[in-house]
């Protein structure tokens, strides 16, 4: 007996086929060389040189991989495909994409352009794809990225640019998080990068650094690069742990550079990089700072901090010097010496938990106030130097006080008085000039400087003045005596 659905086909089976194969007069026919199932259209490995025309409007997934579609023009689909969310164009030898190629597919969420021959990403190339989440561009020949190529991609989460010819790190994709705010994975592996902006990469949140792939690039070795990779290894970031053998750099050497693992730079000559310290923050007394909870997890459900003293900080605002901010950071106000120590941030994620540790160092002086911690040895040294300078000035730069000699001045005191014959005196040891005779300068009357700034006049010693006491002997004019000599003065 034949069923109501026709010979050999029961009615329920026909209904199922009608739901799975909506390719009738209302929706269009399946293009030649393609396999169609529901809203999926697979034309892979069909030796196509262009996109099939008259694609059904309800197409959600279009697979054109492994064909010969070398150019994607603006009119590759004349009608709007409002339901299309996945377009696969890998392995096509694709070398040109029109800037208007995605005008009719505004709801695309997955775009695969990998393993083609693209060289340049033109201005505003993907700006019409405001809902795009995954973009695959790996294994091309891309060397130039226009700064506006990824404009308006506010929902992009994964960007694969590995195995290209990129020589400059596209920092504009990450800076401030304004251009690609949802980006959680950036693959730049196996390119031609020789350096990366380590300082700005280190400032990125850990959830992004966890999926920032830089392995396989000819990076030049330096200690900043080592610190970046070592901190990622300490935090067990996936981009480091999964590819640590391929994270290598080149040391300059003759006759050829030496390629080594970046993690092997610790203590190795000639760089001799020091071990990396994770999350160490320095501050001063009285400062107000915020400790960042740099977690790898996204979609955090809850978090709290534990101070070095074991106190739990749970609520925003809080009392006292510690407060939990809305972004998960811990704010410390009016720092004290006892605030130093290791703080722990406990994070509960959707699938697993994580603990982040931050070490705080508090210097025992204020940043802008006067420092009373001057080194005693330094001040002593400065004092000694000043003393020596003053002594030298006193000994050698004493000005001449006898600019003119008066006839009425008193006769000099007896020369045998011990109080007037100090070896450290800067007064000349010759007798005073003849009263009424003009005073000659020392340089004019002296034949040469004597020890301790004294000058010897003439070659013959002056005769000693007559005095009832014993006359003082005059020393040999050719003898030289040091002002610091221990030889007694003969009288």
Rosetta blueprint (number, residue, H / E / L):
1 X L
2 X L
3 X E
4 X L
5 X L
6 X E
7 X L
8 X L
9 X L
10 X L
11 X H
12 X H
13 X H
14 X H
15 X H
16 X H
17 X H
18 X H
19 X H
20 X H
21 X L
22 X L
23 X L
24 X L
25 X L
26 X L
27 X L
28 X L
29 X L
30 X L
31 X L
32 X L
33 X L
34 X L
35 X E
36 X E
37 X E
38 X L
39 X L
40 X E
41 X E
42 X E
43 X L
44 X L
45 X L
46 X L
47 X L
48 X L
49 X L
50 X L
51 X L
52 X L
53 X L
54 X L
55 X L
56 X L
57 X L
58 X L
59 X L
60 X L
61 X E
62 X E
63 X E
64 X L
65 X L
66 X L
67 X L
68 X L
69 X L
70 X L
71 X E
72 X E
73 X L
74 X L
75 X L
76 X L
77 X L
78 X L
79 X L
80 X L
81 X L
82 X L
83 X L
84 X L
85 X L
86 X E
87 X E
88 X E
89 X L
90 X L
91 X L
92 X L
93 X L
94 X L
95 X L
96 X E
97 X E
98 X L
99 X L
100 X L
101 X L
102 X L
103 X L
104 X L
105 X L
106 X L
107 X L
108 X L
109 X L
110 X E
111 X E
112 X E
113 X L
114 X L
115 X L
116 X L
117 X L
118 X L
119 X L
120 X E
121 X E
122 X L
123 X L
124 X L
125 X L
126 X L
127 X L
128 X L
129 X L
130 X L
131 X L
132 X L
133 X L
134 X E
135 X E
136 X E
137 X L
138 X L
139 X L
140 X L
141 X L
142 X L
143 X L
144 X E
145 X E
146 X L
147 X L
148 X L
149 X L
150 X L
151 X L
152 X L
153 X L
154 X L
155 X L
156 X L
157 X L
158 X E
159 X E
160 X E
161 X L
162 X L
163 X L
164 X L
165 X L
166 X L
167 X L
168 X L
169 X L
170 X L
171 X H
172 X H
173 X H
174 X L
175 X H
176 X H
177 X H
178 X L
179 X L
180 X L
181 X L
182 X L
183 X L
184 X L
185 X E
186 X E
187 X E
188 X L
189 X L
190 X L
191 X L
192 X L
193 X L
194 X L
195 X L
196 X L
197 X L
198 X H
199 X H
200 X H
201 X H
202 X H
203 X L
204 X L
205 X L
206 X H
207 X H
208 X H
209 X H
210 X L
211 X L
212 X E
213 X E
214 X L
215 X L
216 X L
217 X L
218 X L
219 X E
220 X E
221 X L
222 X L
223 X H
224 X H
225 X H
226 X H
227 X H
228 X H
229 X H
230 X H
231 X H
232 X H
233 X H
234 X H
235 X L
236 X L
237 X L
238 X H
239 X H
240 X H
241 X H
242 X L
243 X L
244 X L
245 X L
246 X L
247 X L
248 X E
249 X E
250 X E
251 X E
252 X L
253 X L
254 X L
255 X L
256 X L
257 X L
258 X E
259 X E
260 X E
261 X E
262 X H
263 X H
264 X H
265 X H
266 X E
267 X L
268 X L
269 X L
270 X L
271 X L
272 X L
273 X E
274 X L
275 X L
276 X L
277 X L
278 X L
279 X L
280 X E
281 X E
282 X E
283 X E
284 X E
285 X L
286 X L
287 X L
288 X L
289 X E
290 X E
291 X E
292 X L
293 X L
294 X L
295 X L
296 X L
297 X L
298 X L
299 X L
300 X L
301 X L
302 X E
303 X E
304 X E
305 X E
306 X E
307 X L
308 X L
309 X L
310 X L
311 X L
312 X E
313 X E
314 X L
315 X L
316 X E
317 X L
318 X L
319 X L
320 X L
321 X L
322 X E
323 X E
324 X E
325 X L
326 X L
327 X L
328 X L
329 X L
330 X E
331 X E
332 X E
333 X L
334 X L
335 X L
336 X L
337 X H
338 X H
339 X H
340 X L
341 X E
342 X E
343 X E
344 X E
345 X E
346 X E
347 X E
348 X E
349 X L
350 X L
351 X L
352 X L
353 X E
354 X E
355 X E
356 X E
357 X E
358 X E
359 X E
360 X E
361 X E
362 X E
363 X E
364 X L
365 X L
366 X L
367 X L
368 X L
369 X L
370 X L
371 X L
372 X L
373 X L
374 X L
375 X L
376 X H
377 X H
378 X H
379 X H
380 X H
381 X H
382 X H
383 X H
384 X H
385 X H
386 X H
387 X H
388 X H
389 X H
390 X H
391 X H
392 X H
393 X H
394 X H
395 X H
396 X H
397 X L
398 X L
399 X L
400 X L
401 X L
402 X L
403 X L
404 X L
405 X L
406 X L
407 X L
408 X L
409 X L
410 X L
411 X L
412 X L
413 X L
414 X L
415 X L
416 X L
417 X L
418 X H
419 X H
420 X H
421 X L
422 X L
423 X L
424 X L
425 X L
426 X L
427 X L
428 X L
429 X L
430 X L
431 X L
432 X L
433 X L
434 X L
435 X L
436 X L
437 X L
438 X L
439 X L
440 X L
441 X L
442 X H
443 X H
444 X H
445 X H
446 X E
447 X E
448 X E
449 X E
450 X L
451 X H
452 X H
453 X H
454 X L
455 X E
456 X E
457 X E
458 X L
459 X L
460 X L
461 X L
462 X L
463 X L
464 X L
465 X L
466 X L
467 X L
468 X L
469 X L
470 X L
471 X L
472 X L
473 X L
474 X L
475 X L
476 X L
477 X L
478 X L
479 X L
480 X L
481 X L
482 X L
483 X L
484 X L
485 X L
486 X L
487 X L
488 X L
489 X L
490 X L
491 X L
